[in-house]
């Protein structure tokens, strides 16, 4: 059981990194699976074969799903650039973590005020 503040911080950081990694991985796999299924459903094999100039198989649909997933990721990353800092904080931190950060910020401001006054 972690006993020091540094050990607890390391444990929290490691669990956060692992959680984010697993969340992103699940999101990517989910996006790919949805793109693959949608491409199979919406794009007729004969139409795709006519566009690429040869017969097509599941590998072609898999590559198409990869391309669509990559485009969605880039589009999402570009779109997230337009989010405000506050919206990002609300999405990234839970309510208790936000409260802890706000409390720490208030205490820091009070200490700065007491020191300068």
Backbone as a printed PyTorch tensor [residue, N CA C, xyz], in Angstrom:
tensor([[[  0.8500,  -1.1760,   0.0000],
         [  0.0000,   0.0000,   0.0000],
         [  0.8990,   1.2440,   0.0000]],

        [[  0.6610,   2.1900,  -0.9210],
         [  1.4990,   3.3840,  -0.9560],
         [  1.3190,   4.2140,   0.3050]],

        [[  2.4470,   4.7090,   0.8000],
         [  2.3660,   5.4640,   2.0440],
         [  2.7580,   6.9220,   1.8770]],

        [[  3.6470,   7.2250,   0.9660],
         [  4.0670,   8.6170,   0.8320],
         [  3.2490,   9.3200,  -0.2480]],

        [[  3.3070,  10.6240,  -0.2090],
         [  2.5750,  11.4190,  -1.1950],
         [  3.1040,  11.1330,  -2.5930]],

        [[  4.4300,  10.9780,  -2.7180],
         [  5.0110,  10.7070,  -4.0340],
         [  4.5690,   9.3480,  -4.5700]],

        [[  4.4800,   8.3590,  -3.6950],
         [  4.0220,   7.0410,  -4.1360],
         [  2.5650,   7.0940,  -4.5800]],

        [[  1.7470,   7.8260,  -3.8290],
         [  0.3430,   7.9720,  -4.2070],
         [  0.2120,   8.7120,  -5.5380]],

        [[  1.0010,   9.7570,  -5.7030],
         [  0.9550,  10.5140,  -6.9550],
         [  1.3770,   9.6320,  -8.1240]],

        [[  2.4160,   8.8300,  -7.9160],
         [  2.8670,   7.9240,  -8.9770],
         [  1.7830,   6.9030,  -9.3070]],

        [[  1.1220,   6.3860,  -8.2860],
         [  0.0420,   5.4240,  -8.5030],
         [ -1.1200,   6.0680,  -9.2460]],

        [[ -1.5130,   7.2730,  -8.8470],
         [ -2.5860,   7.9820,  -9.5390],
         [ -2.2130,   8.2640, -10.9940]],

        [[ -0.9820,   8.7090, -11.2010],
         [ -0.5370,   8.9960, -12.5680],
         [ -0.5210,   7.7360, -13.4260]],

        [[ -0.0130,   6.6350, -12.8670],
         [  0.0280,   5.3760, -13.6220],
         [ -1.3810,   4.8950, -13.9490]],

        [[ -2.2840,   4.9910, -12.9890],
         [ -3.6590,   4.5440, -13.2610],
         [ -4.3330,   5.4530, -14.2800]],

        [[ -4.0310,   6.7380, -14.2450],
         [ -4.5930,   7.6580, -15.2330],
         [ -4.0800,   7.3380, -16.6260]],

        [[ -2.7810,   7.1150, -16.7500],
         [ -2.1930,   6.7850, -18.0500],
         [ -2.7810,   5.4780, -18.5840]],

        [[ -2.8720,   4.4690, -17.7290],
         [ -3.4280,   3.1830, -18.1540],
         [ -4.8930,   3.3310, -18.5580]],

        [[ -5.6570,   4.0710, -17.7950],
         [ -7.0680,   4.2750, -18.1160],
         [ -7.2250,   5.0090, -19.4460]],

        [[ -6.4370,   6.0580, -19.6300],
         [ -6.5080,   6.7950, -20.8990],
         [ -6.0820,   5.9230, -22.0690]],

        [[ -5.0190,   5.1440, -21.8840],
         [ -4.5480,   4.2600, -22.9520],
         [ -5.6310,   3.2650, -23.3400]],

        [[ -6.2350,   2.6090, -22.3480],
         [ -7.2810,   1.6270, -22.6340],
         [ -8.5060,   2.2860, -23.2560]],

        [[ -8.8500,   3.4770, -22.7810],
         [ -9.9870,   4.1940, -23.3580],
         [ -9.7540,   4.5700, -24.8080]],

        [[ -8.5730,   5.0830, -25.0990],
         [ -8.2470,   5.4580, -26.4790],
         [ -8.2000,   4.2150, -27.3630]],

        [[ -7.5850,   3.1460, -26.8680],
         [ -7.5050,   1.9060, -27.6420],
         [ -8.9010,   1.3620, -27.9520]],

        [[ -9.7710,   1.3230, -26.9520],
         [-11.1480,   0.8530, -27.1770],
         [-11.8790,   1.7650, -28.1590]],

        [[-11.6640,   3.0590, -28.0350],
         [-12.2820,   3.9950, -28.9700],
         [-11.8100,   3.7850, -30.4010]],

        [[-10.5090,   3.5680, -30.5790],
         [ -9.9660,   3.3380, -31.9150],
         [-10.4870,   2.0390, -32.5120]],

        [[-10.4850,   0.9820, -31.7060],
         [-10.9860,  -0.3080, -32.1980],
         [-12.4710,  -0.1930, -32.5370]],

        [[-13.2260,   0.4680, -31.6690],
         [-14.6530,   0.6580, -31.9380],
         [-14.8950,   1.4460, -33.2130]],

        [[-14.1430,   2.5170, -33.3900],
         [-14.2630,   3.3310, -34.6000],
         [-13.9470,   2.5110, -35.8430]],

        [[-12.8860,   1.7220, -35.7840],
         [-12.5000,   0.8920, -36.9240],
         [-13.5960,  -0.1310, -37.2370]],

        [[-14.1140,  -0.7970, -36.2150],
         [-15.1530,  -1.8130, -36.4310],
         [-16.3950,  -1.1820, -37.0550]],

        [[-16.7990,  -0.0220, -36.5470],
         [-17.9670,   0.6580, -37.1110],
         [-17.7010,   1.0660, -38.5530]],

        [[-16.5260,   1.6390, -38.8260],
         [-16.1900,   2.0360, -40.2000],
         [-16.1680,   0.8320, -41.1380]],

        [[-15.6240,  -0.2910, -40.6680],
         [-15.5680,  -1.5060, -41.4820],
         [-16.9880,  -2.0000, -41.7860]],

        [[-17.8320,  -2.0590, -40.7750],
         [-19.2050,  -2.5340, -40.9760],
         [-19.9860,  -1.6030, -41.9050]],

        [[-19.8170,  -0.3000, -41.7070],
         [-20.5230,   0.6610, -42.5510],
         [-20.0420,   0.5650, -43.9930]],

        [[-18.7400,   0.4000, -44.1920],
         [-18.2340,   0.2900, -45.5660],
         [-18.7720,  -0.9750, -46.2460]],

        [[-18.8580,  -2.0760, -45.5200],
         [-19.4350,  -3.3010, -46.0920],
         [-20.9050,  -3.1030, -46.4430]],

        [[-21.6200,  -2.3860, -45.6010],
         [-23.0500,  -2.1990, -45.7960],
         [-23.3570,  -1.1930, -46.9100]],

        [[-22.5900,  -0.1050, -46.9740],
         [-22.9340,   0.9870, -47.8850],
         [-22.2710,   0.9200, -49.2530]],

        [[-21.0910,   0.3300, -49.3310],
         [-20.3490,   0.3830, -50.5870],
         [-20.4780,  -0.9580, -51.3000]],

        [[-21.1360,  -0.9200, -52.4290],
         [-21.3260,  -2.1260, -53.2280],
         [-19.9810,  -2.6080, -53.7690]],

        [[-19.7910,  -3.9140, -53.7200],
         [-18.5200,  -4.5050, -54.1580],
         [-18.2290,  -4.1730, -55.6260]],

        [[-19.2460,  -4.2140, -56.4760],
         [-19.0450,  -3.9340, -57.9040],
         [-18.6390,  -2.4750, -58.1200]],

        [[-19.2390,  -1.5700, -57.3590],
         [-18.8980,  -0.1490, -57.4910],
         [-17.4570,   0.0890, -57.0420]],

        [[-17.0740,  -0.5030, -55.9200],
         [-15.7050,  -0.3530, -55.4320],
         [-14.7100,  -0.9650, -56.4130]],

        [[-15.0390,  -2.1360, -56.9630],
         [-14.1560,  -2.7900, -57.9410],
         [-13.9930,  -1.9170, -59.1780]],

        [[-15.0670,  -1.2880, -59.6120],
         [-14.9850,  -0.4130, -60.7820],
         [-14.0880,   0.7890, -60.4790]],

        [[-14.1460,   1.3190, -59.2600],
         [-13.3300,   2.4840, -58.8940],
         [-11.8410,   2.1450, -58.7840]],

        [[-11.5170,   0.9810, -58.2320],
         [-10.1090,   0.6270, -58.0620],
         [ -9.5530,  -0.1130, -59.2670]],

        [[-10.4050,  -0.5530, -60.1700],
         [ -9.9550,  -1.1760, -61.4070],
         [ -9.5480,  -2.6360, -61.2660]],

        [[-10.0250,  -3.3100, -60.2600],
         [ -9.7310,  -4.7330, -60.0560],
         [-10.7750,  -5.3090, -59.1180]],

        [[-10.7520,  -6.6250, -58.9710],
         [-11.7070,  -7.2280, -58.0320],
         [-11.2880,  -6.8800, -56.6030]],

        [[-12.2620,  -6.7940, -55.7150],
         [-11.9820,  -6.3870, -54.3370],
         [-12.3930,  -7.4950, -53.3680]],

        [[-11.7540,  -7.4630, -52.2150],
         [-12.0580,  -8.4190, -51.1610],
         [-12.2000,  -7.7030, -49.8290]],

        [[-12.2340,  -8.4730, -48.7570],
         [-12.3680,  -7.8850, -47.4250],
         [-11.1800,  -6.9890, -47.0680]],

        [[ -9.9950,  -7.3120, -47.5990],
         [ -8.8170,  -6.4800, -47.3390],
         [ -8.9950,  -5.0560, -47.8460]],

        [[ -9.6770,  -4.9160, -48.9740],
         [ -9.9340,  -3.5780, -49.5110],
         [-10.8880,  -2.8030, -48.6120]],

        [[-11.8890,  -3.4900, -48.0980],
         [-12.7990,  -2.8390, -47.1570],
         [-12.0720,  -2.4950, -45.8490]],

        [[-11.1420,  -3.3620, -45.4360],
         [-10.3570,  -3.0890, -44.2290],
         [ -9.4830,  -1.8470, -44.4300]],

        [[ -8.8560,  -1.7200, -45.5940],
         [ -8.0450,  -0.5310, -45.8800],
         [ -8.9180,   0.7190, -45.9440]],

        [[-10.0990,   0.5670, -46.5220],
         [-11.0310,   1.6930, -46.5850],
         [-11.4510,   2.1190, -45.1810]],

        [[-11.6990,   1.1530, -44.3090],
         [-12.0620,   1.4620, -42.9190],
         [-10.8950,   2.1330, -42.2050]],

        [[ -9.6620,   1.6990, -42.4720],
         [ -8.4820,   2.3340, -41.8760],
         [ -8.3720,   3.7920, -42.3080]],

        [[ -8.5990,   4.0300, -43.5880],
         [ -8.5380,   5.3970, -44.1050],
         [ -9.6260,   6.2660, -43.4680]],

        [[-10.8320,   5.7350, -43.3810],
         [-11.9330,   6.5030, -42.7830],
         [-11.6650,   6.7670, -41.3030]],

        [[-11.1190,   5.7770, -40.5960],
         [-10.8060,   5.9540, -39.1710],
         [ -9.7260,   7.0140, -38.9800]],

        [[ -8.6920,   6.9570, -39.8040],
         [ -7.6080,   7.9410, -39.7000],
         [ -8.1360,   9.3510, -39.9780]],

        [[ -8.9880,   9.4780, -40.9890],
         [ -9.5620,  10.7960, -41.3040],
         [-10.4220,  11.2940, -40.1450]],

        [[-11.1670,  10.3930, -39.5110],
         [-12.0040,  10.7880, -38.3790],
         [-11.1580,  11.2340, -37.1950]],

        [[-10.0420,  10.5520, -36.9680],
         [ -9.1540,  10.9130, -35.8590],
         [ -8.5390,  12.2870, -36.0890]],

        [[ -8.0560,  12.5120, -37.3080],
         [ -7.4620,  13.8140, -37.6270],
         [ -8.5230,  14.9140, -37.5200]],

        [[ -9.7140,  14.6450, -38.0450],
         [-10.7980,  15.6270, -37.9510],
         [-11.1690,  15.9280, -36.5080]],

        [[-11.2100,  14.8990, -35.6830],
         [-11.5130,  15.1010, -34.2680],
         [-10.4360,  15.8960, -33.5590]],

        [[ -9.1840,  15.6080, -33.9000],
         [ -8.0730,  16.3330, -33.2860],
         [ -8.1080,  17.8080, -33.6870]],

        [[ -8.3710,  18.0660, -34.9470],
         [ -8.4650,  19.4600, -35.3950],
         [ -9.6520,  20.1560, -34.7520]],

        [[-10.7730,  19.4670, -34.6310],
         [-11.9560,  20.0530, -34.0100],
         [-11.7580,  20.3450, -32.5340]],

        [[-10.9810,  19.5000, -31.8610],
         [-10.7580,  19.7110, -30.4270],
         [ -9.9170,  20.9560, -30.1640]],

        [[ -9.2050,  21.4140, -31.1540],
         [ -8.3900,  22.6230, -31.0030],
         [ -9.2760,  23.8390, -30.7160]],

        [[-10.5270,  23.7760, -31.1260],
         [-11.4240,  24.9120, -30.9640],
         [-12.1950,  24.8820, -29.6450]],

        [[-11.9590,  23.8650, -28.8150],
         [-12.6260,  23.7830, -27.5140],
         [-11.9530,  24.7360, -26.5250]],

        [[-12.7440,  25.2630, -25.6070],
         [-12.1880,  26.1450, -24.5800],
         [-11.4490,  25.3100, -23.5380]],

        [[-10.5510,  25.9530, -22.8050],
         [ -9.8150,  25.2580, -21.7380],
         [-10.7710,  24.7020, -20.6920]],

        [[-11.8170,  25.4520, -20.3860],
         [-12.7750,  25.0060, -19.3800],
         [-13.5210,  23.7590, -19.8460]],

        [[-13.8850,  23.7010, -21.1240],
         [-14.5820,  22.5220, -21.6540],
         [-13.6740,  21.2970, -21.6080]],

        [[-12.4000,  21.4850, -21.8900],
         [-11.4450,  20.3810, -21.8290],
         [-11.2940,  19.8970, -20.3910]],

        [[-11.2000,  20.8260, -19.4370],
         [-11.0940,  20.4380, -18.0230],
         [-12.3230,  19.6720, -17.5590]],

        [[-13.5100,  20.1360, -17.9800],
         [-14.7400,  19.4220, -17.5930],
         [-14.7380,  18.0060, -18.1380]],

        [[-14.2350,  17.8200, -19.3510],
         [-14.2080,  16.4840, -19.9540],
         [-13.1140,  15.6070, -19.3490]],

        [[-12.0070,  16.2170, -18.9640],
         [-10.8500,  15.4360, -18.5040],
         [-10.9120,  15.0780, -17.0230]],

        [[-11.4920,  15.9270, -16.2030],
         [-11.4640,  15.7050, -14.7550],
         [-12.8620,  15.4480, -14.2220]],

        [[-12.9250,  14.5910, -13.2330],
         [-14.1840,  14.3510, -12.5330],
         [-14.5020,  15.5200, -11.6210]],

        [[-15.7010,  15.4920, -11.0560],
         [-16.1670,  16.5920, -10.2070],
         [-15.2600,  16.7840,  -8.9980]],

        [[-14.8840,  15.6860,  -8.3520],
         [-14.0420,  15.8130,  -7.1460],
         [-12.6560,  16.3590,  -7.4770]],

        [[-12.0940,  15.9280,  -8.5790],
         [-10.7690,  16.4480,  -8.9620],
         [-10.8550,  17.9340,  -9.2720]],

        [[-11.9260,  18.3590,  -9.9440],
         [-12.1080,  19.7970, -10.2150],
         [-12.2360,  20.5690,  -8.9170]],

        [[-12.9920,  20.0160,  -7.9520],
         [-13.1380,  20.6860,  -6.6600],
         [-11.7970,  20.7870,  -5.9430]],

        [[-10.9910,  19.7170,  -5.9870],
         [ -9.6650,  19.7540,  -5.3580],
         [ -8.7780,  20.8050,  -6.0060]],

        [[ -8.8120,  20.8830,  -7.3230],
         [ -7.9920,  21.8690,  -8.0280],
         [ -8.4540,  23.2970,  -7.7130]],

        [[ -9.7650,  23.5020,  -7.6770],
         [-10.2830,  24.8380,  -7.3420],
         [ -9.9020,  25.2250,  -5.9200]],

        [[ -9.9920,  24.2740,  -4.9860],
         [ -9.6160,  24.5360,  -3.5930],
         [ -8.1330,  24.8650,  -3.4950]],

        [[ -7.2950,  24.1190,  -4.1960],
         [ -5.8550,  24.3800,  -4.1740],
         [ -5.5470,  25.7550,  -4.7650]],

        [[ -6.2610,  26.1240,  -5.8230],
         [ -6.0620,  27.4390,  -6.4320],
         [ -6.4790,  28.5530,  -5.4700]],

        [[ -7.6050,  28.3760,  -4.7690],
         [ -8.0450,  29.3760,  -3.7830],
         [ -7.0090,  29.5200,  -2.6720]],

        [[ -6.5140,  28.3910,  -2.1820],
         [ -5.5170,  28.4280,  -1.1070],
         [ -4.2280,  29.1030,  -1.5730]],

        [[ -3.8370,  28.8460,  -2.8170],
         [ -2.6370,  29.4900,  -3.3510],
         [ -2.8240,  31.0000,  -3.4490]],

        [[ -4.0040,  31.4220,  -3.9230],
         [ -4.2870,  32.8550,  -4.0230],
         [ -4.3070,  33.5090,  -2.6430]],

        [[ -4.9160,  32.8360,  -1.6690],
         [ -4.9580,  33.3760,  -0.3050],
         [ -3.5620,  33.4940,   0.2860]],

        [[ -2.7040,  32.5080,   0.0370],
         [ -1.3370,  32.5550,   0.5310],
         [ -0.5650,  33.6960,  -0.1300]],

        [[ -0.7880,  33.8890,  -1.4470],
         [ -0.1230,  34.9760,  -2.1540],
         [ -0.5880,  36.3400,  -1.6090]],

        [[ -1.8890,  36.4380,  -1.3380],
         [ -2.4420,  37.6850,  -0.8020],
         [ -1.8880,  37.9660,   0.5890]],

        [[ -1.8210,  36.9430,   1.4330],
         [ -1.3120,  37.1120,   2.7960],
         [  0.1710,  37.4740,   2.7860]],

        [[  0.9080,  36.9130,   1.8340],
         [  2.3460,  37.1920,   1.7480],
         [  2.5990,  38.6300,   1.2740]],

        [[  1.8130,  39.0970,   0.3050],
         [  2.0480,  40.4260,  -0.2370],
         [  1.4160,  41.5280,   0.6160]],

        [[  0.5050,  41.1780,   1.4800],
         [ -0.2300,  42.1820,   2.2730],
         [  0.2840,  42.3510,   3.6300]]])
